């Protein structure tokens, strides 16, 4: 079969995405210590567990670990929520992560420190436009990345993470199925190159990974010849081509621990450095360049929506109960089906489902 990859030419494009400035919380040590004590007390009082994404601030990741919560990617965060006995989950991440937690845990209260924390991939794939896209291509199997809204997941046949997307697309391709992929065109193109599958791609991108620059990375490698390059597959093809390891967030942390190099250039959100330094103490991690020729550094290697999560907001949401994730049950019931299909696929192959961008 002659595999093809086509990026869908959007007739009606989504509204331009307004990317906020990165605004990181500034606290003195006394304020920070008082907030942490307060949050620890509130987590117990509210029968809550904190789950935090790899890209959130170090202090939120440390707090999740210290209180019996969890730090990982979005689907794994949601699975932890399913397994833990607490009645409330507080999701430090972006909105689709809170929605995924609610989809898999409808009986639990799911709160978020900041409801405006979203994702350029989610924003760039509105459900109404995506439904129209699917309607135009009814012969295709719909595969969506986890970085999508509950409504988009509800239209999908499969939900995938970057850690298992290659295996699922290979499986579908072997069955002779054509793939309609959304929303990240870079990740979709990478999967097509690796699998040879026939794929039609939605034209979306992550503002963090899309900003990495191949020419500047090449120059950085010259300046640091002893460094190995770790790249998330949401990055442009010219950046991926220079990688020693391409993989999900979890895979990149594993590579940092196991590879022999002492120095790494990392093309993903710099929030991951905390877990990399824990996994590989003594090793050096450097941000892949978002500057250089052709650069328009929008996120500068850190998601501005992830940065909206803070200790102050976490304490506030635990005190007020605000920012609860609610999903229409009809949408949730449909959205859980492609996620469960993913989980069943992984279980049958004894795979651990880890590795979203992902977030």
C-alpha positions as CSV (number, residue, x, y, z in Angstrom):
1,X,0.0,0.0,0.0
2,X,1.2,3.5,-0.8
3,X,0.8,5.3,2.4
4,X,-0.1,9.0,2.3
5,X,-0.1,11.8,4.8
6,X,-2.3,14.8,4.1
7,X,-2.7,17.8,6.4
8,X,-6.4,18.8,6.3
9,X,-6.7,22.2,4.7
10,X,-9.1,23.9,7.1
11,X,-11.8,25.7,5.1
12,X,-12.9,27.5,8.2
13,X,-10.0,27.9,10.6
14,X,-10.4,28.1,14.3
15,X,-10.1,31.5,15.8
16,X,-6.5,32.7,16.4
17,X,-5.2,31.3,19.7
18,X,-4.3,34.0,22.2
19,X,-1.2,32.8,24.0
20,X,-0.9,34.4,27.5
21,X,2.3,35.5,28.9
22,X,4.1,33.1,31.3
23,X,3.3,34.3,34.8
24,X,5.0,32.3,37.4
25,X,4.2,32.7,41.1
26,X,6.5,34.7,43.3
27,X,6.6,33.8,47.0
28,X,9.0,34.4,49.8
29,X,10.0,31.4,51.9
30,X,7.6,32.2,54.7
31,X,4.6,32.6,52.4
32,X,5.5,29.4,50.6
33,X,5.9,27.4,53.8
34,X,2.6,28.7,55.2
35,X,0.7,27.9,52.0
36,X,2.1,24.4,51.9
37,X,1.0,23.8,55.5
38,X,-2.4,25.1,54.7
39,X,-2.7,23.0,51.5
40,X,-1.6,19.8,53.3
41,X,-4.3,20.4,56.0
42,X,-7.0,21.1,53.4
43,X,-6.2,18.0,51.4
44,X,-6.9,15.9,54.5
45,X,-10.0,17.9,55.4
46,X,-11.4,17.6,51.8
47,X,-10.5,13.9,51.4
48,X,-8.5,15.0,48.4
49,X,-5.4,13.9,46.4
50,X,-3.3,16.2,44.3
51,X,-2.3,15.0,40.9
52,X,0.2,17.2,39.0
53,X,1.6,17.1,35.4
54,X,5.3,17.0,34.7
55,X,5.1,20.5,33.2
56,X,3.8,22.2,36.4
57,X,5.9,24.1,38.8
58,X,8.4,22.1,40.9
59,X,6.8,23.1,44.1
60,X,3.4,21.6,43.0
61,X,5.1,18.4,41.9
62,X,7.0,18.2,45.2
63,X,3.7,18.8,47.1
64,X,1.9,16.0,45.2
65,X,4.7,13.6,46.0
66,X,4.8,14.6,49.6
67,X,1.1,14.2,50.2
68,X,0.6,10.8,48.6
69,X,-0.6,12.2,45.3
70,X,1.0,11.7,41.9
71,X,3.1,13.3,39.2
72,X,2.9,12.0,35.7
73,X,1.2,12.6,32.3
74,X,-2.5,13.2,31.9
75,X,-3.9,9.8,31.3
76,X,-1.8,8.2,34.0
77,X,-2.9,11.0,36.4
78,X,-6.5,10.0,35.6
79,X,-5.8,6.3,36.2
80,X,-4.2,7.1,39.5
81,X,-7.3,9.0,40.4
82,X,-9.4,5.9,39.6
83,X,-7.2,3.7,41.8
84,X,-7.0,6.0,44.8
85,X,-9.8,5.9,47.4
86,X,-10.2,9.6,47.9
87,X,-13.4,11.3,46.9
88,X,-11.8,14.4,45.5
89,X,-9.1,14.9,42.9
90,X,-7.3,18.2,42.4
91,X,-5.7,18.3,39.0
92,X,-2.8,20.7,38.6
93,X,-2.4,20.8,34.8
94,X,-4.6,22.0,32.0
95,X,-8.3,21.7,31.4
96,X,-8.3,18.6,29.1
97,X,-6.5,16.8,31.9
98,X,-9.2,17.6,34.4
99,X,-11.8,16.4,31.9
100,X,-10.0,13.2,31.4
101,X,-9.9,12.6,35.1
102,X,-13.6,13.2,35.3
103,X,-14.3,11.0,32.3
104,X,-12.6,8.1,34.0
105,X,-13.8,9.0,37.5
106,X,-17.4,10.3,37.2
107,X,-18.2,9.5,40.8
108,X,-15.4,11.8,42.1
109,X,-15.3,15.5,42.5
110,X,-12.6,16.9,40.2
111,X,-11.2,20.4,40.9
112,X,-8.6,22.5,39.1
113,X,-6.6,25.4,40.5
114,X,-7.2,27.4,37.3
115,X,-10.1,26.8,34.9
116,X,-8.6,29.1,32.3
117,X,-5.5,26.8,32.0
118,X,-6.0,25.2,28.7
119,X,-3.9,23.9,25.7
120,X,-3.2,25.2,22.2
121,X,-4.0,21.7,20.8
122,X,-7.4,21.7,22.5
123,X,-8.2,25.3,21.5
124,X,-7.1,24.6,18.0
125,X,-9.5,21.7,17.5
126,X,-13.1,22.9,18.3
127,X,-15.6,20.1,18.5
128,X,-18.0,21.6,16.0
129,X,-15.3,22.0,13.3
130,X,-13.8,18.6,14.2
131,X,-17.2,16.9,13.8
132,X,-17.6,18.5,10.4
133,X,-14.1,17.2,9.5
134,X,-15.1,13.7,10.5
135,X,-18.4,13.9,8.6
136,X,-16.4,14.7,5.4
137,X,-14.3,11.5,5.8
138,X,-16.7,8.8,7.1
139,X,-14.5,5.9,5.8
140,X,-11.6,6.9,8.2
141,X,-11.0,5.6,11.7
142,X,-10.9,8.6,14.0
143,X,-7.8,8.6,16.3
144,X,-7.3,11.6,18.6
145,X,-4.5,12.5,20.9
146,X,-5.2,12.8,24.6
147,X,-4.7,16.6,24.4
148,X,-8.3,17.2,23.3
149,X,-11.6,18.2,24.8
150,X,-14.2,15.7,26.1
151,X,-16.4,16.6,23.2
152,X,-13.7,15.7,20.7
153,X,-12.9,12.5,22.5
154,X,-16.6,11.6,22.3
155,X,-16.4,11.7,18.5
156,X,-13.3,9.4,18.3
157,X,-12.9,5.7,17.8
158,X,-9.6,5.7,19.7
159,X,-7.8,8.0,22.1
160,X,-4.0,7.6,22.2
161,X,-1.1,9.0,24.2
162,X,2.3,9.6,22.6
163,X,3.6,6.6,24.4
164,X,1.3,4.1,22.7
165,X,0.2,5.9,19.5
166,X,2.8,4.1,17.3
167,X,1.6,0.7,18.4
168,X,-2.1,1.5,18.0
169,X,-1.7,3.1,14.5
170,X,0.4,0.1,13.4
171,X,-2.3,-2.2,14.5
172,X,-5.0,-0.2,12.7
173,X,-2.8,0.0,9.6
174,X,-2.3,-3.7,9.6
175,X,-6.1,-4.0,9.6
176,X,-6.2,-1.9,6.4
177,X,-7.8,1.1,8.1
178,X,-7.3,4.7,7.0
179,X,-6.6,7.1,9.9
180,X,-8.1,10.5,10.6
181,X,-5.7,12.0,13.1
182,X,-6.1,15.0,15.4
183,X,-5.0,17.4,16.6
184,X,-1.2,17.7,16.5
185,X,0.2,17.6,12.9
186,X,3.8,17.1,14.0
187,X,3.0,14.1,16.1
188,X,0.8,12.8,13.4
189,X,3.5,13.2,10.8
190,X,6.0,11.5,13.0
191,X,3.6,8.5,13.5
192,X,3.0,8.3,9.7
193,X,6.8,8.3,9.0
194,X,7.3,5.5,11.5
195,X,4.4,3.4,10.5
196,X,3.7,4.1,6.9
197,X,0.0,4.3,7.7
198,X,-2.5,6.2,5.5
199,X,-3.3,9.3,7.6
200,X,-5.2,12.4,7.2
201,X,-4.0,15.1,9.7
202,X,-5.8,17.9,11.5
203,X,-3.6,21.1,11.3
204,X,-2.8,21.7,14.9
205,X,0.3,22.3,17.0
206,X,1.5,22.8,20.5
207,X,2.9,26.3,21.1
208,X,5.8,24.9,23.2
209,X,7.0,22.2,20.9
210,X,6.3,24.0,17.6
211,X,8.7,26.7,18.7
212,X,11.8,24.5,18.8
213,X,14.2,25.5,16.0
214,X,16.2,22.9,14.1
215,X,19.0,25.3,12.8
216,X,19.6,26.6,16.3
217,X,19.5,23.1,17.7
218,X,22.2,22.0,15.2
219,X,24.4,24.9,16.3
220,X,23.8,24.0,20.0
221,X,24.9,20.5,19.3
222,X,28.2,21.8,17.8
223,X,28.7,23.8,21.0
224,X,27.9,20.8,23.2
225,X,29.2,17.8,21.3
226,X,29.0,15.5,24.4
227,X,25.3,16.2,24.8
228,X,22.6,13.8,23.7
229,X,19.3,15.2,22.4
230,X,15.9,14.2,23.8
231,X,12.9,15.2,21.8
232,X,9.1,15.0,22.3
233,X,7.4,14.0,19.0
234,X,5.1,17.1,19.1
235,X,8.2,18.9,17.8
236,X,8.8,19.7,14.1
237,X,10.3,17.0,11.9
238,X,13.6,18.8,11.5
239,X,14.1,18.8,15.3
240,X,13.0,15.2,15.6
241,X,15.6,14.2,13.0
242,X,18.4,15.4,15.3
243,X,17.2,13.3,18.3
244,X,19.1,10.6,20.1
245,X,15.8,9.6,21.7
246,X,12.2,10.5,20.6
247,X,9.5,9.8,23.0
248,X,6.8,10.7,25.5
249,X,7.5,12.6,28.7
250,X,7.9,9.4,30.6
251,X,10.1,7.9,27.9
252,X,12.3,11.0,28.0
253,X,12.7,10.8,31.8
254,X,13.7,7.1,31.4
255,X,16.2,8.0,28.7
256,X,17.8,10.7,30.9
257,X,18.3,8.1,33.6
258,X,19.5,5.2,31.4
259,X,21.6,6.8,28.7
260,X,25.3,7.2,29.3
261,X,25.6,10.9,28.6
262,X,26.0,13.4,31.5
263,X,24.6,16.3,29.4
264,X,21.3,16.5,27.6
265,X,19.6,19.0,25.3
266,X,15.8,18.6,25.9
267,X,13.1,19.6,23.4
268,X,10.0,19.6,25.6
269,X,8.6,21.8,28.3
270,X,11.3,22.7,30.9
271,X,8.9,21.7,33.7
272,X,10.1,18.2,33.1
273,X,13.6,19.0,34.4
274,X,12.5,18.5,38.0
275,X,11.7,14.8,37.4
276,X,14.7,14.4,35.2
277,X,17.0,15.7,37.9
278,X,15.4,13.4,40.4
279,X,15.8,10.4,38.0
280,X,19.3,11.3,37.0
281,X,21.0,13.4,39.8
282,X,24.3,14.9,38.7
283,X,23.3,15.1,35.0
284,X,22.9,18.4,33.2
285,X,19.8,19.3,31.3
286,X,19.5,22.2,28.9
287,X,16.5,23.6,27.0
288,X,16.5,23.1,23.3
289,X,16.6,26.5,21.5
290,X,13.4,28.4,20.6
291,X,15.5,31.3,19.4
292,X,17.8,31.7,16.4
293,X,16.9,32.2,12.7
294,X,13.2,32.2,12.1
295,X,12.3,32.2,15.7
296,X,9.3,33.8,17.2
297,X,9.6,32.6,20.8
298,X,6.0,32.5,22.1
299,X,6.3,30.0,24.9
300,X,10.0,29.8,25.3
301,X,10.0,26.1,26.4
302,X,7.3,26.5,29.0
303,X,3.6,26.2,28.6
304,X,1.9,29.5,29.8
305,X,-1.3,27.7,30.7
306,X,0.6,25.2,32.9
307,X,2.2,28.2,34.6
308,X,-1.2,29.4,35.7
309,X,-1.3,26.7,38.4
310,X,0.0,28.0,41.7
311,X,0.1,27.3,45.4
312,X,-2.2,30.2,46.1
313,X,-4.8,29.0,43.6
314,X,-4.5,25.4,44.9
315,X,-5.2,26.6,48.4
316,X,-8.1,28.7,47.3
317,X,-9.9,26.0,45.3
318,X,-9.6,23.5,48.2
319,X,-11.2,26.1,50.5
320,X,-14.0,27.2,48.2
321,X,-14.7,24.0,46.1
322,X,-14.7,26.3,43.1
323,X,-13.5,25.2,39.6
324,X,-15.1,21.8,39.6
325,X,-15.0,19.9,36.3
326,X,-18.5,19.0,35.1
327,X,-19.2,17.1,31.9
328,X,-22.5,16.3,30.4
329,X,-23.2,12.6,31.1
330,X,-24.0,11.8,27.4
331,X,-20.7,13.3,26.3
332,X,-18.8,11.6,29.1
333,X,-20.4,8.2,28.3
334,X,-19.2,8.5,24.7
335,X,-15.8,9.9,25.5
336,X,-14.9,7.0,27.9
337,X,-15.3,4.4,25.1
338,X,-12.2,5.3,23.0
339,X,-10.2,5.8,26.2
340,X,-11.3,2.3,27.4
341,X,-10.4,0.9,24.0
342,X,-6.8,2.3,24.5
343,X,-6.6,0.8,28.0
344,X,-7.8,-2.6,26.8
345,X,-5.3,-2.5,24.0
346,X,-2.5,-1.8,26.4
347,X,-3.6,-4.4,28.9
348,X,-3.8,-7.1,26.2
349,X,-0.2,-6.3,25.2
350,X,1.0,-6.0,28.8
351,X,2.0,-2.4,28.1
352,X,1.9,0.5,30.6
353,X,0.0,3.4,29.2
354,X,2.3,6.3,29.9
355,X,3.5,9.3,27.9
356,X,1.1,12.2,27.1
357,X,2.3,15.9,26.3
358,X,1.8,15.9,27.4
359,X,1.4,17.4,27.8
